[in-house]
Amino acid sequence: MADNKNNMQDEADIITLEFEDGVELECEIMGIFDHAGKDYIALIPLDDSDDVYLYGYNEVGEDEFELVDIEDEELFNSVVQEFDAIMAEAE
């Protein structure tokens, strides 16, 4: 996965998010990107919505990673801006 940093993926990897209320949602991994020295991941839910989920991304082993909620609103907004810039560049 680390090879995909700052590149949106060509092949679909699917993960399942499980929310605190027990709801599960399958998402396609759109890509992993760097912002201010940290890694973030963009996920597209497979529910026919136009949503994109952004999380902090930490590798915790070979082929293993964890998602981290971005709780700071200012940080989240800057991550969104970075994601938008990457997407605009890809067009």
All heavy atoms as an XYZ file, in Angstrom:
726
protein
N       0.802     -1.195      0.000
C       0.000      0.000      0.000
C       0.846      1.261      0.000
O       0.453      2.242     -0.551
C      -0.892      0.018      1.226
C      -1.935     -1.014      1.232
S      -3.481     -0.193      1.182
C      -4.490     -1.536      0.696
N       1.988      1.227      0.645
C       2.814      2.423      0.750
C       3.216      2.949     -0.615
O       3.453      4.131     -0.770
C       4.054      2.137      1.588
N       3.277      2.080     -1.629
C       3.644      2.513     -2.957
C       2.582      3.391     -3.596
O       2.830      4.035     -4.595
C       3.893      1.300     -3.868
C       5.101      0.514     -3.414
O       5.979      1.083     -2.737
O       5.167     -0.693     -3.724
N       1.392      3.439     -3.018
C       0.296      4.201     -3.594
C       0.204      5.626     -3.049
O      -0.724      6.338     -3.363
C      -1.033      3.482     -3.335
C      -1.110      2.172     -4.060
O      -0.604      2.053     -5.165
N      -1.725      1.195     -3.442
N       1.137      6.047     -2.234
C       1.076      7.380     -1.650
C       1.078      8.420     -2.754
O       1.855      8.369     -3.689
C       2.242      7.616     -0.701
C       2.120      6.800      0.563
C       3.275      7.053      1.486
C       3.204      6.100      2.655
N       4.399      6.101      3.430
N       0.196      9.414     -2.587
C       0.025     10.511     -3.523
C      -0.420     10.045     -4.900
O      -0.346     10.790     -5.858
C       1.290     11.370     -3.633
C       1.565     12.128     -2.365
O       0.645     12.462     -1.617
N       2.813     12.394     -2.099
N      -0.879      8.843     -5.014
C      -1.420      8.337     -6.271
C      -2.770      7.708     -5.984
O      -2.906      6.919     -5.075
C      -0.509      7.271     -6.891
C       0.795      7.850     -7.345
O       0.828      8.899     -7.974
N       1.880      7.182     -7.018
N      -3.739      8.047     -6.777
C      -5.014      7.392     -6.642
C      -4.883      6.037     -7.334
O      -4.265      5.919     -8.376
C      -6.136      8.225     -7.257
C      -6.332      9.561     -6.545
S      -6.827      9.414     -4.819
C      -5.476     10.221     -3.995
N      -5.443      5.015     -6.751
C      -5.247      3.641     -7.196
C      -5.964      3.329     -8.500
O      -7.002      3.885     -8.794
C      -5.756      2.674     -6.126
C      -4.915      2.664     -4.924
C      -5.320      1.569     -3.966
O      -4.910      1.633     -2.864
N      -6.071      0.588     -4.334
N      -5.399      2.382     -9.267
C      -6.022      1.907    -10.487
C      -6.916      0.693    -10.228
O      -7.930      0.521    -10.866
C      -4.952      1.525    -11.522
C      -4.196      2.745    -12.015
O      -4.778      3.837    -12.029
O      -3.024      2.591    -12.390
N      -6.525     -0.172     -9.297
C      -7.313     -1.366     -9.013
C      -8.068     -1.169     -7.707
O      -7.646     -0.453     -6.817
C      -6.423     -2.604     -8.938
C      -5.373     -2.531     -7.856
C      -4.421     -3.714     -7.885
O      -3.727     -3.870     -8.899
O      -4.399     -4.448     -6.897
N      -9.225     -1.826     -7.607
C     -10.100     -1.618     -6.460
C      -9.748     -2.550     -5.307
O      -9.778     -3.762     -5.458
C     -11.546     -1.822     -6.877
N      -9.404     -1.965     -4.165
C      -9.269     -2.689     -2.906
C     -10.458     -2.270     -2.058
O     -10.759     -1.085     -1.945
C      -7.970     -2.333     -2.187
C      -6.750     -2.967     -2.822
O      -6.882     -4.046     -3.414
O      -5.662     -2.376     -2.718
N     -11.128     -3.234     -1.466
C     -12.341     -2.974     -0.691
C     -12.068     -3.269      0.784
O     -11.460     -4.278      1.125
C     -13.513     -3.862     -1.178
C     -13.723     -3.740     -2.692
C     -14.786     -3.550     -0.409
C     -14.104     -2.377     -3.175
N     -12.512     -2.342      1.648
C     -12.463     -2.584      3.088
C     -13.859     -2.310      3.655
O     -14.672     -1.633      3.033
C     -11.404     -1.728      3.818
C     -11.730     -0.240      3.743
C     -10.020     -1.991      3.276
C     -10.860      0.613      4.648
N     -14.115     -2.839      4.828
C     -15.392     -2.616      5.491
C     -15.169     -1.745      6.720
O     -14.364     -2.075      7.592
C     -16.036     -3.957      5.916
O     -16.210     -4.759      4.748
C     -17.374     -3.731      6.584
N     -15.863     -0.616      6.753
C     -15.836      0.255      7.927
C     -16.941     -0.200      8.870
O     -18.043     -0.532      8.436
C     -16.093      1.707      7.531
C     -15.086      2.392      6.628
C     -15.542      3.818      6.325
C     -13.705      2.400      7.255
N     -16.631     -0.215     10.158
C     -17.657     -0.510     11.152
C     -17.746      0.684     12.091
O     -16.780      1.053     12.751
C     -17.325     -1.775     11.947
C     -18.438     -2.154     12.889
C     -18.207     -3.487     13.581
O     -17.487     -4.339     13.032
O     -18.756     -3.649     14.678
N     -18.917      1.297     12.121
C     -19.129      2.489     12.934
C     -19.557      2.103     14.344
O     -19.942      0.961     14.606
C     -20.167      3.390     12.260
C     -19.716      3.891     10.908
C     -20.161      3.285      9.745
C     -18.833      4.945     10.806
C     -19.736      3.727      8.499
C     -18.401      5.398      9.572
C     -18.850      4.788      8.412
N     -19.501      3.065     15.256
C     -19.796      2.810     16.665
C     -21.199      2.262     16.884
O     -21.441      1.524     17.838
C     -19.609      4.095     17.482
C     -18.158      4.504     17.600
C     -17.968      5.792     18.386
O     -18.960      6.350     18.901
O     -16.821      6.251     18.467
N     -22.137      2.618     15.993
C     -23.509      2.142     16.145
C     -23.719      0.749     15.547
O     -24.841      0.252     15.485
C     -24.498      3.130     15.532
C     -24.267      3.346     14.040
O     -23.384      2.691     13.448
O     -24.994      4.180     13.457
N     -22.624      0.109     15.101
C     -22.692     -1.241     14.566
C     -22.941     -1.318     13.075
O     -22.894     -2.399     12.484
N     -23.217     -0.186     12.448
C     -23.451     -0.157     11.002
C     -22.135     -0.430     10.279
O     -21.089      0.094     10.651
C     -24.027      1.209     10.565
C     -24.096      1.324      9.052
C     -25.391      1.432     11.190
N     -22.188     -1.288      9.255
C     -21.012     -1.591      8.448
C     -21.209     -1.024      7.055
O     -22.329     -1.000      6.527
C     -20.790     -3.101      8.359
C     -20.383     -3.704      9.679
C     -20.053     -5.187      9.573
O     -20.289     -5.787      8.502
O     -19.563     -5.740     10.568
N     -20.114     -0.565      6.448
C     -20.166      0.046      5.127
C     -18.930     -0.366      4.341
O     -17.810     -0.134      4.781
C     -20.217      1.576      5.250
C     -20.277      2.375      3.964
C     -21.563      2.086      3.195
C     -20.181      3.864      4.280
N     -19.150     -1.006      3.191
C     -18.024     -1.370      2.336
C     -17.566     -0.140      1.566
O     -18.385      0.633      1.058
C     -18.427     -2.475      1.354
C     -18.543     -3.826      1.987
C     -18.656     -4.929      0.954
O     -19.200     -4.692     -0.141
O     -18.177     -6.033      1.252
N     -16.237      0.018      1.498
C     -15.656      1.166      0.810
C     -14.503      0.718     -0.080
O     -13.752     -0.187      0.281
C     -15.107      2.181      1.818
S     -16.358      2.957      2.842
N     -14.371      1.403     -1.196
C     -13.229      1.199     -2.068
C     -12.118      2.148     -1.627
O     -12.371      3.311     -1.326
C     -13.621      1.501     -3.507
C     -12.489      1.370     -4.486
C     -12.901      1.706     -5.905
O     -14.104      1.623     -6.231
O     -12.011      2.054     -6.690
N     -10.899      1.629     -1.571
C      -9.754      2.487     -1.250
C      -9.400      3.268     -2.506
O      -8.981      2.696     -3.507
C      -8.554      1.669     -0.756
C      -8.904      0.925      0.528
C      -7.342      2.592     -0.546
C      -7.823     -0.024      1.017
N      -9.600      4.559     -2.455
C      -9.307      5.421     -3.596
C      -7.811      5.689     -3.688
O      -7.244      5.712     -4.766
C     -10.085      6.720     -3.449
C      -9.978      7.655     -4.597
S     -11.058      9.058     -4.279
C     -11.060      9.795     -5.890
N      -7.182      5.900     -2.531
C      -5.753      6.138     -2.524
C      -5.260      6.626     -1.179
O      -6.041      6.961     -0.286
N      -3.959      6.648     -1.047
C      -3.273      7.116      0.159
C      -2.423      8.304     -0.250
O      -1.761      8.266     -1.290
C      -2.399      5.989      0.754
C      -3.283      4.794      1.119
C      -1.612      6.489      1.967
C      -2.526      3.513      1.329
N      -2.452      9.351      0.555
C      -1.695     10.547      0.209
C      -1.055     11.154      1.446
O      -1.481     10.899      2.571
C      -2.576     11.571     -0.517
C      -3.757     12.067      0.283
C      -3.688     13.266      0.965
C      -4.931     11.332      0.348
C      -4.771     13.739      1.694
C      -6.026     11.786      1.075
C      -5.944     12.989      1.746
N      -0.026     11.944      1.220
C       0.716     12.598      2.291
C       0.230     14.033      2.442
O      -0.032     14.720      1.450
C       2.216     12.597      1.954
C       3.021     13.323      3.006
O       3.296     12.717      4.053
O       3.361     14.503      2.775
N       0.119     14.472      3.681
C      -0.183     15.873      3.976
C       0.552     16.245      5.255
O       0.369     15.606      6.293
C      -1.686     16.087      4.145
C      -2.040     17.474      4.579
N      -1.794     18.582      3.804
C      -2.588     17.924      5.721
C      -2.190     19.661      4.454
N      -2.679     19.282      5.628
N       1.411     17.225      5.154
C       2.169     17.729      6.309
C       2.926     16.609      7.022
O       2.987     16.560      8.245
C       1.249     18.481      7.271
N       3.488     15.689      6.235
C       4.321     14.636      6.804
C       3.584     13.446      7.378
O       4.201     12.555      7.956
N       2.260     13.409      7.230
C       1.475     12.273      7.711
C       0.666     11.696      6.555
O       0.360     12.393      5.589
C       0.524     12.705      8.836
C       1.264     13.125     10.090
C       0.309     13.371     11.222
C       1.110     13.753     12.468
N       0.249     13.958     13.617
N       0.326     10.411      6.672
C      -0.430      9.734      5.627
C      -1.923      9.772      5.922
O      -2.356      9.648      7.073
C       0.014      8.270      5.507
C       1.410      8.133      4.948
O       1.847      9.025      4.191
O       2.074      7.130      5.265
N      -2.684      9.919      4.853
C      -4.146      9.919      4.919
C      -4.672      9.009      3.823
O      -3.986      8.744      2.835
C      -4.694     11.346      4.764
C      -4.266     12.221      5.912
C      -3.080     12.947      5.859
C      -5.017     12.270      7.076
C      -2.652     13.705      6.932
C      -4.592     13.031      8.161
C      -3.420     13.750      8.077
O      -3.004     14.488      9.153
N      -5.888      8.518      4.009
C      -6.493      7.609      3.045
C      -7.859      8.154      2.644
O      -8.591      8.709      3.472
C      -6.599      6.181      3.645
C      -7.007      5.165      2.590
C      -7.524      6.150      4.848
C      -6.860      3.715      3.039
N      -8.177      8.005      1.361
C      -9.475      8.400      0.826
C     -10.252      7.137      0.491
O      -9.743      6.242     -0.192
C      -9.288      9.256     -0.423
N     -11.482      7.065      0.997
C     -12.344      5.898      0.798
C     -13.651      6.340      0.138
O     -14.225      7.367      0.497
C     -12.674      5.242      2.141
C     -11.490      4.818      3.001
C     -11.981      4.360      4.376
C     -10.708      3.713      2.318
N     -14.114      5.524     -0.819
C     -15.382      5.783     -1.486
C     -16.366      4.700     -1.062
O     -16.145      3.521     -1.344
C     -15.228      5.738     -3.016
C     -14.178      6.725     -3.488
C     -16.565      6.002     -3.702
C     -13.819      6.568     -4.947
N     -17.457      5.074     -0.384
C     -18.440      4.063      0.012
C     -19.131      3.468     -1.220
O     -19.394      4.163     -2.196
C     -19.424      4.823      0.892
C     -19.148      6.257      0.692
C     -17.813      6.416      0.057
N     -19.410      2.172     -1.151
C     -20.071      1.486     -2.255
C     -21.585      1.497     -2.052
O     -22.265      0.489     -2.208
C     -19.539      0.052     -2.367
C     -18.043     -0.071     -2.617
C     -17.623     -1.530     -2.653
C     -17.643      0.641     -3.903
N     -22.121      2.670     -1.728
C     -23.556      2.804     -1.472
C     -24.229      3.751     -2.456
O     -25.293      4.285     -2.202
C     -23.795      3.266     -0.034
C     -23.228      4.660      0.242
O     -22.614      5.263     -0.659
O     -23.406      5.155      1.370
N     -23.576      3.978     -3.594
C     -24.101      4.848     -4.656
C     -24.208      6.310     -4.246
O     -24.907      7.083     -4.888
C     -25.461      4.338     -5.172
C     -25.351      2.994     -5.849
O     -24.313      2.727     -6.495
O     -26.301      2.193     -5.727
N     -23.528      6.707     -3.182
C     -23.492      8.119     -2.808
C     -22.264      8.766     -3.454
O     -21.424      8.084     -4.035
C     -23.424      8.278     -1.285
O     -22.156      7.877     -0.808
N     -22.181     10.069     -3.349
C     -21.018     10.802     -3.855
C     -20.035     11.117     -2.743
O     -19.145     11.945     -2.911
C     -21.464     12.113     -4.518
C     -22.249     11.873     -5.804
O     -22.007     10.842     -6.462
O     -23.103     12.716     -6.146
N     -20.192     10.471     -1.591
C     -19.356     10.744     -0.433
C     -17.929     10.226     -0.640
O     -17.697      9.274     -1.376
C     -19.927     10.083      0.819
C     -21.269     10.663      1.219
O     -21.583     11.801      0.836
O     -22.016      9.956      1.929
N     -17.003     10.870      0.049
C     -15.625     10.398      0.171
C     -15.281     10.522      1.646
O     -15.530     11.554      2.262
C     -14.642     11.233     -0.679
C     -13.213     10.801     -0.419
C     -14.969     11.122     -2.160
N     -14.737      9.453      2.223
C     -14.316      9.472      3.620
C     -12.804      9.629      3.675
O     -12.080      8.940      2.959
C     -14.728      8.180      4.340
C     -16.221      8.017      4.488
C     -16.906      7.079      3.735
C     -16.935      8.798      5.392
C     -18.273      6.918      3.868
C     -18.301      8.644      5.530
C     -18.969      7.707      4.773
O     -20.327      7.553      4.903
N     -12.347     10.521      4.533
C     -10.919     10.750      4.729
C     -10.544     10.399      6.158
O     -11.214     10.824      7.102
C     -10.561     12.215      4.440
C     -10.862     12.710      3.028
C     -10.606     14.209      2.929
C     -10.031     11.959      1.999
N      -9.484      9.609      6.300
C      -8.989      9.186      7.610
C      -7.477      9.302      7.637
O      -6.818      9.239      6.595
C      -9.331      7.708      7.878
C     -10.781      7.425      8.141
C     -11.630      7.061      7.106
C     -11.293      7.501      9.431
C     -12.965      6.784      7.354
C     -12.622      7.226      9.679
C     -13.459      6.874      8.639
O     -14.779      6.600      8.888
N      -6.936      9.413      8.847
C      -5.512      9.230      9.015
C      -5.195      7.776      8.728
O      -6.042      6.891      8.922
N      -3.973      7.507      8.242
C      -3.584      6.159      7.828
C      -2.245      5.824      8.463
O      -1.287      6.571      8.308
C      -3.482      6.114      6.301
C      -2.916      4.832      5.734
C      -3.740      3.771      5.447
C      -1.555      4.706      5.474
C      -3.230      2.589      4.906
C      -1.035      3.534      4.945
C      -1.881      2.489      4.657
O      -1.378      1.334      4.129
N      -2.205      4.726      9.206
C      -0.956      4.263      9.826
C      -0.726      2.810      9.468
O      -1.594      1.967      9.709
C      -1.016      4.375     11.356
C      -1.055      5.790     11.844
O      -0.420      6.669     11.287
N      -1.827      6.027     12.886
N       0.450      2.514      8.917
C       0.823      1.122      8.696
C       1.273      0.553     10.032
O       2.068      1.154     10.727
C       1.940      1.024      7.659
C       1.481      1.363      6.263
C       2.556      1.157      5.208
O       3.603      0.558      5.512
O       2.328      1.612      4.081
N       0.738     -0.616     10.383
C       1.074     -1.230     11.669
C       1.721     -2.595     11.497
O       1.940     -3.303     12.462
C      -0.170     -1.340     12.588
C      -0.646      0.037     13.005
C      -1.287     -2.132     11.928
N       2.030     -2.942     10.295
C       2.666     -4.219      9.996
C       2.601     -4.462      8.512
O       2.045     -3.665      7.762
N       3.184     -5.569      8.102
C       3.142     -5.892      6.689
C       1.707     -6.204      6.281
O       1.053     -7.067      6.872
C       4.046     -7.095      6.402
C       4.289     -7.303      4.923
C       5.367     -8.329      4.670
O       6.390     -8.312      5.387
O       5.162     -9.148      3.767
N       1.198     -5.477      5.317
C      -0.178     -5.634      4.820
C      -1.234     -5.341      5.874
O      -2.369     -5.802      5.760
C      -0.396     -7.034      4.229
C       0.449     -7.292      2.994
O       0.740     -6.326      2.264
O       0.821     -8.456      2.781
N      -0.885     -4.605      6.926
C      -1.846     -4.221      7.950
C      -1.770     -2.716      8.176
O      -0.696     -2.129      8.139
C      -1.565     -4.928      9.274
C      -1.800     -6.421      9.232
C      -1.579     -7.051     10.598
O      -2.002     -6.448     11.613
O      -0.989     -8.131     10.638
N      -2.931     -2.114      8.403
C      -2.972     -0.682      8.667
C      -4.140     -0.369      9.581
O      -5.033     -1.196      9.778
C      -3.071      0.115      7.354
C      -4.314     -0.172      6.556
C      -5.468      0.563      6.758
C      -4.331     -1.174      5.604
C      -6.615      0.308      6.028
C      -5.469     -1.448      4.860
C      -6.616     -0.692      5.067
N      -4.100      0.835     10.152
C      -5.222      1.294     10.959
C      -5.681      2.648     10.433
O      -4.892      3.415      9.884
C      -4.842      1.390     12.439
C      -3.837      2.455     12.754
C      -3.496      2.537     14.242
O      -4.105      1.823     15.047
O      -2.616      3.336     14.576
N      -6.977      2.892     10.581
C      -7.556      4.176     10.223
C      -7.712      4.992     11.492
O      -8.091      4.464     12.532
C      -8.921      3.983      9.565
C      -8.947      3.125      8.305
C     -10.371      3.036      7.777
C      -8.017      3.668      7.250
N      -7.426      6.286     11.387
C      -7.494      7.173     12.541
C      -8.439      8.321     12.204
O      -8.276      8.996     11.184
C      -6.093      7.741     12.878
C      -6.158      8.671     14.076
C      -5.101      6.607     13.112
N      -9.442      8.523     13.059
C     -10.350      9.652     12.866
C      -9.569     10.957     12.933
O      -8.668     11.111     13.766
C     -11.431      9.674     13.948
C     -12.454      8.562     13.781
O     -12.683      8.118     12.642
O     -13.020      8.138     14.806
N      -9.937     11.889     12.077
C      -9.331     13.230     12.104
C     -10.284     14.093     12.927
O     -11.281     14.590     12.413
C      -9.146     13.790     10.680
C      -8.368     12.799      9.821
C      -8.434     15.147     10.743
C      -8.345     13.157      8.338
N      -9.974     14.257     14.201
C     -10.899     14.925     15.120
C     -10.749     16.443     15.142
O     -11.697     17.151     15.444
C     -10.727     14.344     16.517
C     -11.132     12.880     16.569
C     -10.992     12.261     17.935
O     -10.654     12.978     18.901
O     -11.223     11.048     18.046
N      -9.570     16.945     14.821
C      -9.340     18.383     14.817
C      -9.936     18.981     13.530
O      -9.547     18.606     12.429
C      -7.832     18.664     14.890
C      -7.533     20.133     14.893
O      -7.487     20.730     15.983
O      -7.345     20.692     13.794
N     -10.878     19.902     13.688
C     -11.584     20.471     12.531
C     -10.647     21.215     11.585
O     -10.770     21.103     10.357
C     -12.699     21.402     13.009
C     -13.578     21.895     11.877
C     -14.767     22.718     12.353
O     -15.133     22.633     13.551
O     -15.321     23.443     11.522
N      -9.702     21.954     12.126
C      -8.756     22.691     11.292
C      -7.874     21.732     10.486
O      -7.650     21.932      9.290
C      -7.888     23.610     12.162
C      -7.012     24.552     11.369
C      -6.268     25.524     12.278
O      -6.875     26.039     13.223
O      -5.075     25.746     12.008
N      -7.395     20.681     11.138
C      -6.606     19.674     10.436
C      -7.451     18.988      9.369
O      -7.004     18.795      8.232
C      -6.051     18.635     11.412
C      -5.320     17.445     10.783
C      -4.124     17.907      9.953
C      -4.901     16.450     11.849
N      -8.678     18.624      9.712
C      -9.548     17.971      8.744
C      -9.739     18.858      7.511
O      -9.653     18.382      6.380
C     -10.907     17.635      9.367
C     -11.838     16.960      8.398
C     -11.680     15.616      8.086
C     -12.858     17.663      7.784
C     -12.525     14.988      7.179
C     -13.698     17.053      6.878
C     -13.537     15.709      6.573
N      -9.989     20.142      7.724
C     -10.172     21.059      6.598
C      -8.929     21.143      5.722
O      -9.034     21.206      4.493
C     -10.585     22.447      7.092
C     -12.001     22.451      7.652
O     -12.837     21.629      7.287
N     -12.267     23.369      8.563
N      -7.747     21.125      6.322
C      -6.521     21.178      5.523
C      -6.303     19.864      4.767
O      -5.796     19.868      3.639
C      -5.309     21.556      6.374
O      -4.981     20.545      7.288
N      -6.704     18.732      5.354
C      -6.614     17.443      4.658
C      -7.576     17.435      3.466
O      -7.222     16.978      2.379
C      -6.895     16.269      5.625
C      -7.036     14.948      4.868
C      -5.803     16.169      6.672
N      -8.769     17.973      3.652
C      -9.743     18.071      2.557
C      -9.174     18.930      1.431
O      -9.278     18.573      0.250
C     -11.091     18.639      3.053
C     -11.999     19.006      1.881
C     -11.775     17.644      3.975
N      -8.551     20.044      1.765
C      -7.951     20.910      0.746
C      -6.858     20.172     -0.023
O      -6.757     20.292     -1.252
C      -7.397     22.187      1.372
C      -8.465     23.140      1.822
C      -7.890     24.385      2.492
O      -6.708     24.447      2.813
N      -8.734     25.378      2.694
N      -6.023     19.408      0.678
C      -4.972     18.632      0.021
C      -5.584     17.588     -0.906
O      -5.138     17.416     -2.048
C      -4.071     17.954      1.053
C      -2.962     17.122      0.459
C      -1.903     17.948     -0.261
O      -1.778     19.156      0.004
O      -1.183     17.365     -1.097
N      -6.605     16.883     -0.434
C      -7.294     15.891     -1.251
C      -7.885     16.539     -2.505
O      -7.729     16.027     -3.616
C      -8.383     15.187     -0.435
C      -9.231     14.266     -1.250
C      -8.750     13.015     -1.629
C     -10.506     14.642     -1.652
C      -9.531     12.155     -2.395
C     -11.284     13.788     -2.414
C     -10.799     12.546     -2.788
N      -8.557     17.676     -2.331
C      -9.146     18.381     -3.472
C      -8.075     18.797     -4.480
O      -8.292     18.710     -5.690
C      -9.929     19.608     -3.006
C     -11.241     19.252     -2.312
O     -11.706     18.088     -2.449
O     -11.795     20.125     -1.618
N      -6.920     19.249     -3.989
C      -5.825     19.651     -4.882
C      -5.304     18.450     -5.671
O      -5.026     18.555     -6.873
C      -4.703     20.299     -4.085
N      -5.178     17.307     -5.004
C      -4.710     16.087     -5.686
C      -5.727     15.683     -6.759
O      -5.351     15.329     -7.881
C      -4.489     14.937     -4.675
C      -3.292     15.257     -3.801
C      -4.308     13.606     -5.403
C      -3.138     14.323     -2.610
N      -7.005     15.759     -6.435
C      -8.027     15.373     -7.400
C      -8.052     16.341     -8.580
O      -8.215     15.913     -9.729
C      -9.407     15.320     -6.722
C      -9.528     14.221     -5.682
S      -9.035     12.578     -6.311
C     -10.198     12.337     -7.601
N      -7.858     17.628     -8.333
C      -7.841     18.620     -9.419
C      -6.641     18.379    -10.332
O      -6.733     18.519    -11.555
C      -7.807     20.029     -8.848
N      -5.526     18.003     -9.732
C      -4.311     17.701    -10.483
C      -4.496     16.466    -11.367
O      -3.961     16.394    -12.467
C      -3.170     17.456     -9.498
C      -1.794     17.753    -10.011
C      -0.790     17.601     -8.894
O      -0.599     18.578     -8.143
O      -0.204     16.498     -8.769
N      -5.276     15.512    -10.901
C      -5.493     14.259    -11.630
C      -6.403     14.444    -12.847
O      -6.406     13.622    -13.737
C      -6.077     13.203    -10.697
N      -7.182     15.521    -12.845
C      -8.141     15.747    -13.954
C      -7.469     16.227    -15.185
O      -6.646     16.667    -15.589
C      -9.218     16.732    -13.536
C     -10.139     16.158    -12.500
C     -11.209     17.144    -12.054
O     -11.189     18.309    -12.455
O     -12.066     16.725    -11.284
